[in-house]
Amino acid sequence: MKIAIDLRSLTSGSISGVENYTLNLLDNLLTLDKKNSYILFYNSWNGKVAGDFHFINSHTKRTGIPNKILNIALKTNFVSLEKLIGPFDCLFMPNLNQFSISSSAKLAITVHDLSPMVTPEFYNTTRRIWHRFLNYKKAFARANVIFAVSEYTKHDIMRLCNIAENKIKVIYPGLDHAIFNPEISVESQRGARNKYSLPGDFILFLNTIEPRKNLSNLVKAFDLLDSDVHLVIAGRKGWKYRSIFNDIRKSKKFAKIHYRGYIPESEKPAFIKLARCLAYPSFYEGFGFQPLEAMACGVPVVVSQVTSLPEVVGEAAVLVNPYDVLSIASGLKQALQNDRLREMLIGKGLEQSKKFKWQYTAGKVLETFDTFN
């Protein structure tokens, strides 16, 4: 069987959850699969794409059409993906994008979350228009199988899009334990501390700066802590972030808040390992890579008690109400000052993180592809 994999998400210029998922799954899937062949395609005017793909069972196909023109052409069925990249039996989209394929082709889509449908207020006008343009319900109805990254996401798909349960398979993403582990070298940690001028003890917020991630409430909770600990914020600027930075500037502990921008994937483990704890008070998540990465590095985590996050962290985190600043502050205090709790969180976090493996994720995806033959 010939499988086309859509890599258009890898042309954004940075690595976040979707890109992390796509790169790791692709590496493990194509290493594992000894039967099928793959077309790896992306659209890029300048030819740039994250990742370097050299697999004996695949070849890469690039188109250089302006994205707006390509999306409209696909939306209106003026052109099909088969016409652009050649024939295939199945299209796999690790993240939903605009598509047009023949009626005979199978379609598999990974759904990371339905936040654009659940919390549209967290997005700017441009992104809301784009998500409407994608037409989630129509795409999911066309799909032969939907891979949901959590049980929570599965139930959102069923509830909001009226998709039958038997069409949805929950396959958790994995974690690269060779990179994220408690044995991060002292040299790597020292390099990260020096490069980013990191303070001694700090709470780490590692995420895109946008309203859904709830950084404003974290800053307000940080103000309530009776502690000398600092707050380090790392992540690219997303959308609707100006008011968030205004809240940071208003903080009475502004001098102890440090924004360090986007952290490359290669530097994340050392950056995480240096933190006293990771704070992840997001309002809505379909999965949550950062808490998992922190747990694998032996760092306690404080996460929201809503959506998919309790499912991901199990009993290995302090759960807080993201809408309640006092709850967030209390959770941070526990993770920072209760040594017995910290020891328990570190131990349980290491065990919980071991449950997530990319080899397992790839194997389950491949099992599904095999049913298409």
Contacts in CASP RR format, 6 or more apart in sequence:
PFRMAT RR
TARGET T0000
AUTHOR 0000-0000-0000
METHOD contacts of the structure
MODEL  1
MKIAIDLRSLTSGSISGVENYTLNLLDNLLTLDKKNSYILFYNSWNGKVA
GDFHFINSHTKRTGIPNKILNIALKTNFVSLEKLIGPFDCLFMPNLNQFS
ISSSAKLAITVHDLSPMVTPEFYNTTRRIWHRFLNYKKAFARANVIFAVS
EYTKHDIMRLCNIAENKIKVIYPGLDHAIFNPEISVESQRGARNKYSLPG
DFILFLNTIEPRKNLSNLVKAFDLLDSDVHLVIAGRKGWKYRSIFNDIRK
SKKFAKIHYRGYIPESEKPAFIKLARCLAYPSFYEGFGFQPLEAMACGVP
VVVSQVTSLPEVVGEAAVLVNPYDVLSIASGLKQALQNDRLREMLIGKGL
EQSKKFKWQYTAGKVLETFDTFN
1 35 0 8 1.000
1 36 0 8 1.000
1 37 0 8 1.000
1 89 0 8 1.000
1 90 0 8 1.000
1 369 0 8 1.000
1 372 0 8 1.000
1 373 0 8 1.000
2 36 0 8 1.000
2 37 0 8 1.000
2 38 0 8 1.000
2 39 0 8 1.000
2 87 0 8 1.000
2 88 0 8 1.000
2 89 0 8 1.000
2 90 0 8 1.000
3 36 0 8 1.000
3 37 0 8 1.000
3 38 0 8 1.000
3 39 0 8 1.000
3 88 0 8 1.000
3 89 0 8 1.000
3 90 0 8 1.000
3 91 0 8 1.000
3 92 0 8 1.000
3 369 0 8 1.000
4 38 0 8 1.000
4 39 0 8 1.000
4 41 0 8 1.000
4 81 0 8 1.000
4 85 0 8 1.000
4 88 0 8 1.000
4 90 0 8 1.000
4 91 0 8 1.000
4 92 0 8 1.000
5 26 0 8 1.000
5 38 0 8 1.000
5 39 0 8 1.000
5 40 0 8 1.000
5 41 0 8 1.000
5 92 0 8 1.000
5 94 0 8 1.000
6 41 0 8 1.000
6 42 0 8 1.000
6 91 0 8 1.000
6 92 0 8 1.000
6 93 0 8 1.000
6 94 0 8 1.000
6 95 0 8 1.000
6 97 0 8 1.000
6 99 0 8 1.000
7 22 0 8 1.000
7 26 0 8 1.000
7 40 0 8 1.000
7 41 0 8 1.000
7 42 0 8 1.000
7 49 0 8 1.000
7 94 0 8 1.000
8 41 0 8 1.000
8 42 0 8 1.000
8 43 0 8 1.000
8 97 0 8 1.000
9 18 0 8 1.000
9 19 0 8 1.000
9 22 0 8 1.000
9 94 0 8 1.000
9 95 0 8 1.000
9 97 0 8 1.000
10 19 0 8 1.000
10 22 0 8 1.000
10 23 0 8 1.000
10 42 0 8 1.000
10 49 0 8 1.000
10 50 0 8 1.000
10 51 0 8 1.000
11 42 0 8 1.000
11 43 0 8 1.000
11 44 0 8 1.000
11 47 0 8 1.000
11 48 0 8 1.000
11 49 0 8 1.000
11 50 0 8 1.000
12 19 0 8 1.000
12 50 0 8 1.000
13 48 0 8 1.000
13 50 0 8 1.000
14 236 0 8 1.000
14 262 0 8 1.000
15 23 0 8 1.000
15 50 0 8 1.000
15 264 0 8 1.000
15 265 0 8 1.000
16 208 0 8 1.000
16 236 0 8 1.000
17 112 0 8 1.000
17 288 0 8 1.000
17 289 0 8 1.000
18 94 0 8 1.000
18 95 0 8 1.000
18 112 0 8 1.000
19 50 0 8 1.000
20 173 0 8 1.000
20 265 0 8 1.000
20 289 0 8 1.000
21 94 0 8 1.000
21 95 0 8 1.000
21 110 0 8 1.000
21 112 0 8 1.000
21 149 0 8 1.000
21 173 0 8 1.000
22 94 0 8 1.000
22 95 0 8 1.000
23 50 0 8 1.000
23 51 0 8 1.000
24 173 0 8 1.000
24 174 0 8 1.000
24 176 0 8 1.000
24 358 0 8 1.000
24 361 0 8 1.000
25 94 0 8 1.000
25 173 0 8 1.000
25 358 0 8 1.000
25 361 0 8 1.000
25 362 0 8 1.000
25 365 0 8 1.000
26 40 0 8 1.000
26 53 0 8 1.000
26 94 0 8 1.000
27 358 0 8 1.000
28 358 0 8 1.000
28 359 0 8 1.000
28 361 0 8 1.000
28 362 0 8 1.000
28 363 0 8 1.000
29 362 0 8 1.000
29 363 0 8 1.000
29 365 0 8 1.000
29 366 0 8 1.000
30 38 0 8 1.000
30 53 0 8 1.000
30 55 0 8 1.000
30 57 0 8 1.000
30 58 0 8 1.000
31 55 0 8 1.000
31 362 0 8 1.000
32 359 0 8 1.000
32 362 0 8 1.000
32 363 0 8 1.000
32 366 0 8 1.000
33 57 0 8 1.000
33 366 0 8 1.000
33 369 0 8 1.000
34 57 0 8 1.000
35 370 0 8 1.000
36 57 0 8 1.000
36 369 0 8 1.000
37 57 0 8 1.000
37 58 0 8 1.000
38 55 0 8 1.000
38 57 0 8 1.000
38 58 0 8 1.000
38 59 0 8 1.000
39 58 0 8 1.000
39 59 0 8 1.000
39 60 0 8 1.000
39 61 0 8 1.000
39 85 0 8 1.000
39 86 0 8 1.000
39 88 0 8 1.000
40 53 0 8 1.000
40 58 0 8 1.000
40 59 0 8 1.000
40 60 0 8 1.000
40 61 0 8 1.000
41 60 0 8 1.000
41 61 0 8 1.000
41 62 0 8 1.000
41 63 0 8 1.000
41 81 0 8 1.000
41 84 0 8 1.000
41 85 0 8 1.000
42 49 0 8 1.000
42 60 0 8 1.000
42 62 0 8 1.000
42 63 0 8 1.000
43 62 0 8 1.000
43 63 0 8 1.000
43 64 0 8 1.000
43 65 0 8 1.000
43 67 0 8 1.000
43 70 0 8 1.000
44 62 0 8 1.000
44 64 0 8 1.000
45 64 0 8 1.000
45 66 0 8 1.000
47 62 0 8 1.000
47 64 0 8 1.000
49 62 0 8 1.000
53 60 0 8 1.000
61 84 0 8 1.000
61 85 0 8 1.000
61 86 0 8 1.000
63 70 0 8 1.000
63 84 0 8 1.000
63 85 0 8 1.000
65 73 0 8 1.000
70 98 0 8 1.000
71 98 0 8 1.000
71 133 0 8 1.000
72 78 0 8 1.000
73 79 0 8 1.000
73 100 0 8 1.000
74 80 0 8 1.000
74 81 0 8 1.000
74 98 0 8 1.000
74 99 0 8 1.000
74 100 0 8 1.000
75 98 0 8 1.000
75 100 0 8 1.000
75 133 0 8 1.000
77 100 0 8 1.000
79 100 0 8 1.000
80 100 0 8 1.000
80 101 0 8 1.000
80 102 0 8 1.000
81 88 0 8 1.000
81 91 0 8 1.000
81 99 0 8 1.000
81 100 0 8 1.000
81 101 0 8 1.000
82 88 0 8 1.000
82 101 0 8 1.000
82 102 0 8 1.000
82 105 0 8 1.000
88 105 0 8 1.000
89 105 0 8 1.000
89 106 0 8 1.000
89 372 0 8 1.000
90 105 0 8 1.000
90 106 0 8 1.000
90 107 0 8 1.000
90 108 0 8 1.000
90 369 0 8 1.000
90 372 0 8 1.000
91 99 0 8 1.000
91 101 0 8 1.000
91 105 0 8 1.000
91 106 0 8 1.000
91 107 0 8 1.000
91 108 0 8 1.000
92 108 0 8 1.000
92 109 0 8 1.000
92 365 0 8 1.000
92 369 0 8 1.000
93 99 0 8 1.000
93 107 0 8 1.000
93 108 0 8 1.000
93 109 0 8 1.000
93 110 0 8 1.000
94 110 0 8 1.000
95 110 0 8 1.000
95 112 0 8 1.000
96 109 0 8 1.000
96 111 0 8 1.000
96 134 0 8 1.000
96 136 0 8 1.000
96 139 0 8 1.000
97 134 0 8 1.000
98 133 0 8 1.000
98 134 0 8 1.000
99 107 0 8 1.000
99 139 0 8 1.000
101 107 0 8 1.000
106 144 0 8 1.000
106 372 0 8 1.000
107 142 0 8 1.000
107 143 0 8 1.000
107 144 0 8 1.000
107 145 0 8 1.000
108 143 0 8 1.000
108 144 0 8 1.000
108 145 0 8 1.000
108 146 0 8 1.000
108 147 0 8 1.000
108 365 0 8 1.000
108 368 0 8 1.000
108 369 0 8 1.000
109 139 0 8 1.000
109 140 0 8 1.000
109 143 0 8 1.000
109 145 0 8 1.000
109 146 0 8 1.000
109 147 0 8 1.000
110 146 0 8 1.000
110 147 0 8 1.000
110 148 0 8 1.000
110 149 0 8 1.000
111 140 0 8 1.000
111 146 0 8 1.000
111 147 0 8 1.000
111 148 0 8 1.000
111 149 0 8 1.000
111 153 0 8 1.000
111 157 0 8 1.000
112 149 0 8 1.000
112 153 0 8 1.000
112 286 0 8 1.000
112 287 0 8 1.000
113 149 0 8 1.000
113 153 0 8 1.000
113 156 0 8 1.000
113 284 0 8 1.000
113 285 0 8 1.000
113 286 0 8 1.000
113 287 0 8 1.000
113 308 0 8 1.000
114 136 0 8 1.000
114 153 0 8 1.000
114 156 0 8 1.000
114 157 0 8 1.000
114 160 0 8 1.000
114 161 0 8 1.000
115 122 0 8 1.000
115 212 0 8 1.000
115 284 0 8 1.000
115 286 0 8 1.000
116 123 0 8 1.000
116 127 0 8 1.000
116 128 0 8 1.000
116 131 0 8 1.000
116 136 0 8 1.000
117 131 0 8 1.000
117 136 0 8 1.000
117 156 0 8 1.000
117 160 0 8 1.000
118 156 0 8 1.000
118 160 0 8 1.000
118 284 0 8 1.000
119 212 0 8 1.000
119 283 0 8 1.000
119 284 0 8 1.000
120 128 0 8 1.000
120 131 0 8 1.000
121 211 0 8 1.000
122 210 0 8 1.000
122 211 0 8 1.000
122 212 0 8 1.000
122 240 0 8 1.000
122 283 0 8 1.000
122 284 0 8 1.000
123 131 0 8 1.000
123 239 0 8 1.000
123 240 0 8 1.000
124 239 0 8 1.000
124 240 0 8 1.000
126 239 0 8 1.000
127 239 0 8 1.000
136 161 0 8 1.000
137 161 0 8 1.000
137 162 0 8 1.000
140 146 0 8 1.000
140 157 0 8 1.000
140 161 0 8 1.000
140 163 0 8 1.000
141 161 0 8 1.000
141 163 0 8 1.000
143 167 0 8 1.000
144 167 0 8 1.000
144 372 0 8 1.000
145 167 0 8 1.000
145 168 0 8 1.000
145 169 0 8 1.000
145 368 0 8 1.000
146 157 0 8 1.000
146 163 0 8 1.000
146 167 0 8 1.000
146 168 0 8 1.000
146 169 0 8 1.000
147 168 0 8 1.000
147 169 0 8 1.000
147 170 0 8 1.000
147 171 0 8 1.000
147 365 0 8 1.000
147 368 0 8 1.000
148 154 0 8 1.000
148 157 0 8 1.000
148 168 0 8 1.000
148 169 0 8 1.000
148 170 0 8 1.000
148 171 0 8 1.000
149 170 0 8 1.000
149 171 0 8 1.000
149 172 0 8 1.000
149 173 0 8 1.000
149 286 0 8 1.000
149 287 0 8 1.000
149 308 0 8 1.000
150 170 0 8 1.000
150 172 0 8 1.000
150 286 0 8 1.000
150 287 0 8 1.000
150 308 0 8 1.000
150 311 0 8 1.000
150 312 0 8 1.000
151 170 0 8 1.000
151 308 0 8 1.000
151 311 0 8 1.000
152 286 0 8 1.000
152 307 0 8 1.000
152 308 0 8 1.000
152 311 0 8 1.000
153 170 0 8 1.000
153 286 0 8 1.000
153 287 0 8 1.000
153 308 0 8 1.000
154 165 0 8 1.000
154 168 0 8 1.000
154 170 0 8 1.000
157 163 0 8 1.000
157 168 0 8 1.000
158 164 0 8 1.000
158 165 0 8 1.000
158 168 0 8 1.000
169 364 0 8 1.000
169 368 0 8 1.000
171 361 0 8 1.000
171 364 0 8 1.000
171 365 0 8 1.000
172 287 0 8 1.000
172 355 0 8 1.000
172 356 0 8 1.000
172 360 0 8 1.000
172 361 0 8 1.000
173 287 0 8 1.000
173 289 0 8 1.000
173 356 0 8 1.000
173 358 0 8 1.000
173 361 0 8 1.000
174 292 0 8 1.000
174 356 0 8 1.000
174 357 0 8 1.000
174 358 0 8 1.000
174 360 0 8 1.000
174 361 0 8 1.000
175 289 0 8 1.000
175 292 0 8 1.000
175 293 0 8 1.000
175 296 0 8 1.000
175 353 0 8 1.000
175 356 0 8 1.000
175 357 0 8 1.000
175 358 0 8 1.000
176 358 0 8 1.000
177 296 0 8 1.000
177 353 0 8 1.000
177 354 0 8 1.000
177 357 0 8 1.000
179 269 0 8 1.000
180 268 0 8 1.000
180 269 0 8 1.000
180 272 0 8 1.000
180 292 0 8 1.000
180 293 0 8 1.000
180 296 0 8 1.000
180 297 0 8 1.000
180 353 0 8 1.000
181 269 0 8 1.000
181 296 0 8 1.000
181 297 0 8 1.000
182 273 0 8 1.000
182 296 0 8 1.000
182 297 0 8 1.000
182 298 0 8 1.000
182 350 0 8 1.000
184 269 0 8 1.000
184 270 0 8 1.000
184 273 0 8 1.000
184 297 0 8 1.000
185 270 0 8 1.000
188 269 0 8 1.000
188 270 0 8 1.000
188 273 0 8 1.000
189 270 0 8 1.000
189 273 0 8 1.000
189 274 0 8 1.000
191 270 0 8 1.000
192 198 0 8 1.000
192 267 0 8 1.000
192 270 0 8 1.000
192 271 0 8 1.000
192 274 0 8 1.000
193 274 0 8 1.000
195 267 0 8 1.000
196 260 0 8 1.000
196 263 0 8 1.000
196 271 0 8 1.000
197 258 0 8 1.000
198 232 0 8 1.000
198 258 0 8 1.000
198 260 0 8 1.000
198 271 0 8 1.000
198 274 0 8 1.000
199 230 0 8 1.000
199 232 0 8 1.000
199 256 0 8 1.000
199 258 0 8 1.000
200 230 0 8 1.000
200 274 0 8 1.000
201 228 0 8 1.000
201 229 0 8 1.000
201 230 0 8 1.000
201 276 0 8 1.000
201 336 0 8 1.000
202 229 0 8 1.000
202 230 0 8 1.000
202 231 0 8 1.000
202 232 0 8 1.000
202 258 0 8 1.000
202 274 0 8 1.000
202 275 0 8 1.000
202 276 0 8 1.000
203 222 0 8 1.000
203 229 0 8 1.000
203 230 0 8 1.000
203 231 0 8 1.000
203 232 0 8 1.000
203 275 0 8 1.000
203 276 0 8 1.000
203 277 0 8 1.000
203 278 0 8 1.000
203 279 0 8 1.000
203 332 0 8 1.000
203 336 0 8 1.000
204 232 0 8 1.000
204 234 0 8 1.000
204 271 0 8 1.000
204 272 0 8 1.000
204 274 0 8 1.000
204 275 0 8 1.000
204 276 0 8 1.000
204 277 0 8 1.000
204 278 0 8 1.000
204 279 0 8 1.000
204 294 0 8 1.000
204 299 0 8 1.000
205 213 0 8 1.000
205 215 0 8 1.000
205 218 0 8 1.000
205 231 0 8 1.000
205 232 0 8 1.000
205 233 0 8 1.000
205 234 0 8 1.000
205 278 0 8 1.000
205 279 0 8 1.000
205 280 0 8 1.000
206 234 0 8 1.000
206 235 0 8 1.000
206 263 0 8 1.000
206 268 0 8 1.000
206 271 0 8 1.000
206 272 0 8 1.000
206 278 0 8 1.000
206 290 0 8 1.000
207 213 0 8 1.000
207 215 0 8 1.000
207 235 0 8 1.000
207 280 0 8 1.000
207 282 0 8 1.000
207 290 0 8 1.000
208 235 0 8 1.000
208 236 0 8 1.000
208 237 0 8 1.000
208 238 0 8 1.000
209 215 0 8 1.000
209 233 0 8 1.000
209 235 0 8 1.000
209 236 0 8 1.000
209 237 0 8 1.000
209 238 0 8 1.000
209 241 0 8 1.000
209 244 0 8 1.000
209 245 0 8 1.000
210 238 0 8 1.000
210 239 0 8 1.000
210 240 0 8 1.000
210 241 0 8 1.000
210 244 0 8 1.000
211 240 0 8 1.000
211 244 0 8 1.000
211 283 0 8 1.000
212 282 0 8 1.000
212 283 0 8 1.000
212 284 0 8 1.000
213 281 0 8 1.000
213 282 0 8 1.000
213 283 0 8 1.000
214 281 0 8 1.000
214 282 0 8 1.000
214 283 0 8 1.000
214 304 0 8 1.000
214 322 0 8 1.000
215 233 0 8 1.000
215 244 0 8 1.000
215 247 0 8 1.000
215 248 0 8 1.000
216 243 0 8 1.000
216 244 0 8 1.000
216 247 0 8 1.000
217 281 0 8 1.000
217 322 0 8 1.000
217 323 0 8 1.000
217 325 0 8 1.000
217 328 0 8 1.000
218 231 0 8 1.000
218 279 0 8 1.000
218 281 0 8 1.000
218 328 0 8 1.000
219 231 0 8 1.000
219 247 0 8 1.000
219 248 0 8 1.000
219 251 0 8 1.000
219 257 0 8 1.000
220 247 0 8 1.000
220 251 0 8 1.000
220 325 0 8 1.000
220 328 0 8 1.000
221 281 0 8 1.000
221 325 0 8 1.000
221 326 0 8 1.000
221 328 0 8 1.000
221 329 0 8 1.000
221 332 0 8 1.000
222 231 0 8 1.000
222 251 0 8 1.000
222 253 0 8 1.000
222 257 0 8 1.000
222 329 0 8 1.000
222 332 0 8 1.000
223 251 0 8 1.000
223 252 0 8 1.000
223 253 0 8 1.000
224 325 0 8 1.000
224 326 0 8 1.000
224 329 0 8 1.000
225 329 0 8 1.000
225 332 0 8 1.000
225 333 0 8 1.000
225 336 0 8 1.000
227 333 0 8 1.000
227 336 0 8 1.000
227 337 0 8 1.000
228 256 0 8 1.000
229 256 0 8 1.000
229 276 0 8 1.000
229 336 0 8 1.000
230 256 0 8 1.000
230 257 0 8 1.000
230 258 0 8 1.000
231 253 0 8 1.000
231 256 0 8 1.000
231 257 0 8 1.000
231 258 0 8 1.000
232 258 0 8 1.000
232 260 0 8 1.000
232 275 0 8 1.000
233 248 0 8 1.000
233 257 0 8 1.000
233 258 0 8 1.000
233 259 0 8 1.000
233 260 0 8 1.000
233 261 0 8 1.000
234 259 0 8 1.000
234 260 0 8 1.000
234 261 0 8 1.000
234 262 0 8 1.000
234 263 0 8 1.000
234 271 0 8 1.000
235 260 0 8 1.000
235 261 0 8 1.000
235 262 0 8 1.000
235 263 0 8 1.000
236 261 0 8 1.000
236 262 0 8 1.000
237 261 0 8 1.000
245 259 0 8 1.000
248 254 0 8 1.000
248 257 0 8 1.000
248 259 0 8 1.000
251 257 0 8 1.000
263 271 0 8 1.000
268 293 0 8 1.000
269 293 0 8 1.000
269 297 0 8 1.000
272 278 0 8 1.000
272 293 0 8 1.000
272 294 0 8 1.000
272 297 0 8 1.000
272 299 0 8 1.000
273 297 0 8 1.000
273 298 0 8 1.000
273 299 0 8 1.000
275 294 0 8 1.000
275 299 0 8 1.000
276 299 0 8 1.000
276 300 0 8 1.000
276 335 0 8 1.000
276 336 0 8 1.000
277 299 0 8 1.000
277 300 0 8 1.000
277 301 0 8 1.000
277 302 0 8 1.000
277 332 0 8 1.000
277 335 0 8 1.000
277 336 0 8 1.000
278 290 0 8 1.000
278 291 0 8 1.000
278 294 0 8 1.000
278 299 0 8 1.000
278 300 0 8 1.000
278 301 0 8 1.000
278 302 0 8 1.000
279 301 0 8 1.000
279 302 0 8 1.000
279 328 0 8 1.000
279 332 0 8 1.000
280 288 0 8 1.000
280 290 0 8 1.000
280 291 0 8 1.000
280 301 0 8 1.000
280 302 0 8 1.000
280 303 0 8 1.000
280 304 0 8 1.000
280 309 0 8 1.000
281 302 0 8 1.000
281 303 0 8 1.000
281 304 0 8 1.000
281 320 0 8 1.000
281 322 0 8 1.000
281 328 0 8 1.000
282 288 0 8 1.000
282 303 0 8 1.000
282 304 0 8 1.000
282 307 0 8 1.000
282 309 0 8 1.000
282 322 0 8 1.000
283 304 0 8 1.000
283 306 0 8 1.000
283 307 0 8 1.000
283 322 0 8 1.000
283 323 0 8 1.000
284 306 0 8 1.000
284 307 0 8 1.000
285 304 0 8 1.000
285 307 0 8 1.000
285 308 0 8 1.000
285 309 0 8 1.000
286 307 0 8 1.000
286 308 0 8 1.000
287 308 0 8 1.000
287 312 0 8 1.000
288 308 0 8 1.000
288 309 0 8 1.000
288 312 0 8 1.000
291 301 0 8 1.000
291 303 0 8 1.000
291 309 0 8 1.000
291 312 0 8 1.000
291 313 0 8 1.000
291 317 0 8 1.000
292 312 0 8 1.000
292 313 0 8 1.000
292 352 0 8 1.000
292 353 0 8 1.000
292 356 0 8 1.000
293 353 0 8 1.000
294 300 0 8 1.000
294 301 0 8 1.000
295 301 0 8 1.000
295 313 0 8 1.000
295 316 0 8 1.000
295 317 0 8 1.000
295 349 0 8 1.000
295 350 0 8 1.000
295 352 0 8 1.000
295 353 0 8 1.000
296 349 0 8 1.000
296 350 0 8 1.000
296 353 0 8 1.000
296 354 0 8 1.000
298 346 0 8 1.000
298 347 0 8 1.000
298 349 0 8 1.000
298 350 0 8 1.000
299 346 0 8 1.000
300 317 0 8 1.000
300 318 0 8 1.000
300 335 0 8 1.000
300 341 0 8 1.000
300 342 0 8 1.000
300 345 0 8 1.000
300 346 0 8 1.000
301 313 0 8 1.000
301 316 0 8 1.000
301 317 0 8 1.000
301 318 0 8 1.000
301 335 0 8 1.000
301 345 0 8 1.000
301 349 0 8 1.000
302 317 0 8 1.000
302 318 0 8 1.000
302 320 0 8 1.000
302 328 0 8 1.000
302 331 0 8 1.000
302 332 0 8 1.000
302 334 0 8 1.000
302 335 0 8 1.000
303 309 0 8 1.000
303 310 0 8 1.000
303 313 0 8 1.000
303 317 0 8 1.000
303 318 0 8 1.000
303 319 0 8 1.000
303 320 0 8 1.000
304 319 0 8 1.000
304 320 0 8 1.000
304 321 0 8 1.000
304 322 0 8 1.000
305 319 0 8 1.000
305 320 0 8 1.000
305 321 0 8 1.000
305 322 0 8 1.000
306 321 0 8 1.000
306 322 0 8 1.000
309 317 0 8 1.000
309 319 0 8 1.000
310 319 0 8 1.000
313 319 0 8 1.000
313 349 0 8 1.000
313 352 0 8 1.000
314 352 0 8 1.000
315 348 0 8 1.000
315 352 0 8 1.000
316 345 0 8 1.000
316 347 0 8 1.000
316 348 0 8 1.000
316 349 0 8 1.000
316 351 0 8 1.000
316 352 0 8 1.000
316 353 0 8 1.000
317 345 0 8 1.000
317 349 0 8 1.000
318 331 0 8 1.000
318 334 0 8 1.000
318 335 0 8 1.000
318 341 0 8 1.000
318 345 0 8 1.000
320 327 0 8 1.000
320 328 0 8 1.000
320 330 0 8 1.000
320 331 0 8 1.000
321 327 0 8 1.000
321 328 0 8 1.000
322 328 0 8 1.000
334 341 0 8 1.000
335 341 0 8 1.000
335 342 0 8 1.000
335 345 0 8 1.000
END
